[in-house]
Amino acid sequence: MRKRILFIINTMGRAGAETALIELLNKLDSMKEYELFLYAVIPYGELFDKVPVGVHILNKHTGNGSVLSFKGHVYISIEVFRSFFYKLTGFRLLPYMWRNIRMQKKTGRKLQYDKLFWRLLADGRSAIAGDYDLAVAYIEGASAYCLADKVNAKHKAAFIHIDYEKAGYTLDMDKDCYKEAEKIFVVSKEVGEKFCKVYPQYRNKIRLFRNLLDIRGIRKKAQENTGFTDDFQGVRLVTVGRLHYQKGYDIAVEALAKLRAQGYDARWYVIGEGMERKPLEQLIRKFGLEDDFFLLGVKENPYPYIKQADIYVHATRYEGKSIAIEEAQILGKAIVASDCTGNREQIEHGYDGMLLTLEADNLAEGLKTVIDDPELRRSYEKHVLEKKLEFPEDLEELLSMLEEKCAVLP
């Protein structure tokens, strides 16, 4: 009898964790001993179209538009509204939400209401039907809450893709959902350390699971006859990622302004969409970069743009482990990135890329160094192609849960 594995995800929007999940599903779908199931807390997103045909989608209805579009926002708002009134879930959670809003304010950081909505969305769902040999919450937030409270499975595992504390999660917000997980898979060692700062009691549950990548497919898609169509002859800087405060695009705009002021013929192209588009467009106008800093939106195939870039830039405030960096490495790009969680584990400073403190002056100076030294750039490009990016032992660790008699730890 085939083993039944359930994966839970928050949405199926086009983002790093969701892309990695598709690769994992593809890998497992080719192994006939497993029967695969997928449940999205918010059943919406472009990547529903990429789910392998052998995977059973448990949601009765799904939408395949962008979660970042107007229609996507409406869809999510309706789901939040429904959850609020499901058995009066929202009213019961009002003390919880108010308490956590006050805690977020104390940190001095930007309020992250979406983190609170994950609990509302999870609690406002009925139990996920079926019995499973293994259930996996593939991302933080609602999927982890559903794993703890809404699933009947012999074994449970959770995935962490982000710097947990900087992302805004707390013990009170989670209600100790990870107690139910027998193993907690982290995408990088540093992500594991950051998670253990919040949950030191679960250190012995931590396992490493690095992103699965379709290396051959990425290189093939990069050869397709798409990408840049202008005749620009200067330096092309490319970044892939949603338009979010985490991604540091405000710093990128200012850094490009400094480069342009010093006479560098450079353009910066961002592939991705998000809530920060309007503020970024205003910032671009403020610095007079309308013809130099481009928000290209989502691209079905971003790889030709990455391949045609002179430098790939990933200047983020925090990360888990960036699939975008790995894709740029697969395509042999020189990379300039911020020195933060995740990025540090992917780039060896001075050998296969550059790491720098996330400030506009530092970013501009780092880019100038790589632009002015073609030999350094070629050295980065050479060494980046030598990186090991495949780790089959990680998948073996996950699947071993189907054979082990794991005990839920206190």
N, C-alpha and C positions, 0 to 999 in steps of 0.2 A: 504494500500500500504506500502511495506517495505521501511524503510529509507535507503538511499544510503550513505555509508561511504567510503571515499577514504583515504588510507594511502600512504604516500610518504616516501621513504627511499633512502639513497645514493647508497648503494649496498646491496646485500644479503649475504655478507661474514659472516663467523662464528665469531661473536663478541658479546659483551654484549647487546648492544641496539637491534641488529637484533634478538638475542635469545629472548629478552623480547617481541619484536614485535610478534614473532611466538606464544608465550603464549597468548598475547592479542587477536590475530586473532583466535586462538583456542577457547578462551572463548566466543568471539562474534559470531563465526560461530555456536555455539551451541544455540544461541538465534535467533530464526527463524524470528524475526521482522526486522532484518538488512540484507541488501545486501552489501557485502564487495568487495572492489576493492583495488588492490595494484599496485603501479608504482614505479620502481626503476630507479633512474637517470642513473646509470650504471647497466644494467640488467645482473649482473653476481654474482655468489656466491653459496656456498654449500647449503645454507638454502632455496633456491628455492625448494629443494626437500621436505622441511618440511612444506611448505605452505598448509593449509587445502584445500581440494578439492573444497569446496564451495566458495573459494575466486577467483574473476576474476582478473587475471594478465593482466594488460593493455599493457605491452611491447610486441611487435610483436615477438621478439626473445629474448631468455634468455640462459645463460650459467650457469651450475651448478658446475663449478670447483672452486678452491680456488682463491680468489682475490690476495692472497699473492704468488701464484705460478708464474713461468715464463709465462705461458699461460695467467694467469690473468693480469699480467703487460702489456703484449702485447694487450690484449683486452681493458684495460683501456687507453693505449696510443692511440689506434685507435679511441676510443670515444672522447678523448681530441682533436685529430687531426680533426675529423669530426666537432666537436663543433666550433673549431677555424675558420673553413671556412664556417660555416652555416650563410648565409647572412652577411658574413664578420665580424662575432661576435668578433673573436680574434683581428682583427685590431682595431675595435672600443674600445676594452677593454685594449689596450696597455697602455694608460695613467693611467688607473685605476691600472693595475698590477704593473707598475713601481713605482707608488706612494705608493702602499702598501708594496712592497719590501723594499723601503727606510724606511718606518715606522717600519717594522720588524727588520731591521738592527739596528735601534736606540735603540731597547729594549735590545740588546746585547745577545738575546737568539738565538738558532738555527733557521735558516730560515725554514719556513713551506710553501713550494710552493703548497702543496696539498690544503691549505685553499684558495689560489687564483684560483686554478683549479676548485673549487666548483662553483664559480661565472661563469667561462667560460662554464662549463658543463651545468649549469642551463640556462644561456642566450642562449646557442646554442641548445636549444630544442624548438620544436613547442609546442603549447598549448596542455595540456592534455585533451583528448576528454571527453565529457560528462558533465552532471550537477549533483551536489551532494548536499545532505542535510548537510553533514559535511565533511570537508577535513582536514587531520591531517598530518603535517610535523613531522615525528617521530624522527628526529635527526637534529642536527645543519648543517649548510652549504647548500649544493645544494638543499636539500629537502625543507628547509625553504625558499630559494630563489624562487623555483618553486611554492611553496604554495602562495607566494605573487604575482607572475607575470603570472603564467601559468595555474591557476585553476579557474573554475567557481563554487562556492559553496555558499550556504546560510550562513554557519558558517565555520570559520577557527580556528584551534588550532595548536600550536607548542609545541614540547617537547624539553627540555634541559637535557642532560645526563652528562654534564661535567663541570668542573671549567672553565667558559667561557673565562675569561681573560687569564688564564694560557695556555689554549688551543690555544691561538693566534688569536682569533676573535676580530674585532674592529668595531666601528660604521661605519667607511668609507668602510670597507670591506663588511659589510652587506647591505649597502644602505638602512638602516632602514626597512628591510623586516618584522620586527615584528609588525609594525604598523597595518598590515592587520589581525593579529591574535587577536581574541577576548579573548582567554585565553591562557596562557603559562604554561604548566605543567612541573614541575621540579621533579627530582627523589629523591631529598633530600632537607631539609630546607636550608642547607648551600650552595647547588648549586643555590638555589633561591637568596640567599644573594649575591653570587658572580656575578650572572647574573645582579642583580640590581645595582652593581657597574658600569657596562657598560651601563645599561639601567634603570636609576632611574625613568624615566617617566612612565615605565610600571609596577611598583610595584603592582598596584591594579589589574593587570591581572594575577598575579602569583597564581598557584594552585599546590598542592602536588599530585604527582602520583607515588607511589612506585612500584618497579618492580613486575610484576606478576610472580609467581613461581609454577612449577608443583612439589610440595613437594613429593607427593606419587610416581610420576614417577622417580624422582631423587633417592629416596631411593631404589626403585625397581631396577633401572639400576646399582646402586652401588653393588648389590648382584651378578651381572653377573660374570661368571668365566673368567674374564680378569684382567688386571692390571699387577703388577710386577711379573716377572717370574724368577728373580735371587734369590739367597739364602742369600742375604745380611742381616746381623743380627743387624746392627747398627741403627742409627737414620735416618729416611727418612723425608726429608723436601720437600714439594710439593708446586708449584706455577702454576696457570693457567692464561694465558694471552698472547696476541700477543707479538712478539719480537720487542719492540718499546722503544725508549728513555724514554717515560713517565713511563714505568713499572719498571725502576730502576734496571735492571738486572746487570748492571755494578757494582753497590753497592753490590748486592747479591753475585757475584763472589768473590769480595774482602773479604766480611764477611765470606764466607765459607773458604777461605784461612786462615783467622785468627783462625777460629775454628779448622781446621786441624792442624795448627801449634801448637796449645795448646793441641793436643792429642785427640780431640773429633772424634769419629768414626761416621761421618755423611756424607750423600750424599744428593745432592739437585737435584730435577727433575723439569724441566719446560715443561709444556704442552702448545704448541702454536707455531706459525710460524710468520715470519715477516722479514722486511728489515735489522734488526740488527743482523741477524744470523752470518754473517761473522765476524763483529767486536767482537761479543761475543765469537765466537770460538777462535779468536786470543787472547782474554783476558784470556780465560780458559787455553790455552796453556802457556801463560805468567806466570800464577800462578801455573802451573803444576797440574791442576785439571781435566785432561782428564778422569780419572777414578772415579771422585767424583761429577762433575757438568755436568748434562746431559740435552741436548736440545732434547726432545722427539718428537717435531713436533706436528701437530694436531692429536688429538685422537677423533674418532667418539663418544666414550663413555669415558669421563675422570673420571667418578665418582668412579670406583673401585680404581683408583690411589689415589684420595682424601681420600677415606675411609681407605685405607691401610697406609696412611701417619701418622707419629707420630705428626707432627706439620704442619699446613698449614701456609704459609708465603705470605703476600701481601705487599711488600715493594715498593710502587709506589711513584712517585714524586707528582702526583695529581690524583684525581678521580672525578667521579660524584657520583655514588653509585654502588659499585662493585657487580655484580651478582655472581662472583666467590667467594667472601666472603660469600654471602648468601648461596650458595651451600655448602660450607664447614661447615657453621653453621647448615644447615639441616642435614648434616652427622655427627654432633657432634664432630667437630674437635677443638682442641686448636689452636688459631690463634695469630700470631705475625704480626703486620702491622705497616706501617708508619703513623705518626700523621699528616694527611693531609685531605683536603676537602673530604667529603664522608665517608672515613674510620672512622672519629671521630663520625659520626652519627650511625655507625653500630656496634661499639665495645665500651664497657664500660671498660676502662682501669683498670686492676687489678681484675675485676669481671668475665668477660667472654672472656678475651683476653688481649693482651698487645699492647699498642701504643708507638712508639718511634720515635725520630728524625731520619731522613733518612741519616745516616752516617754509614760507614762500622763498626767502633768500636762499636757504639750504637747497631747496628743490631746483631753483634756477641755476645755482652754482654747480650742482651735480650734473644737470643736463648739459651745461656748458662744457664740463669736463669730457663727457662722452662725445659730444658733438665735435669738439676741437681735436680729439685724439682718435682718428679712424682706426689706428692699430689697436687701441684699447677696446673699441667697439667690436672689432673682428675677434679679439681674444675672448670676449664675453660670448659672442655667437658660437665660437668653436667649443668652448667648455660647457655651455648650456646643453648642447646636444649629447654630451656624455653622461648626463644625469640619469640616475635610476628612477623610473617613474612607475614601475609595475611591482606590486607586492602581493603575489598570490597567497602568501601565508596569512594575510589579514582576513581574506574570505574564508579560509580554512578555520580560523578561530571562531568566526561567526557561526559557521555551519556545525562546528563541533558541539554547539549548544543542543542540537537535536539528538545527540548521543549521550551527553553528560546528564547526570542526575544532579543538576544545579540546585542548591538550596538558597532561598532568599535570605540575604544577610540582614542582621538587625540594624 
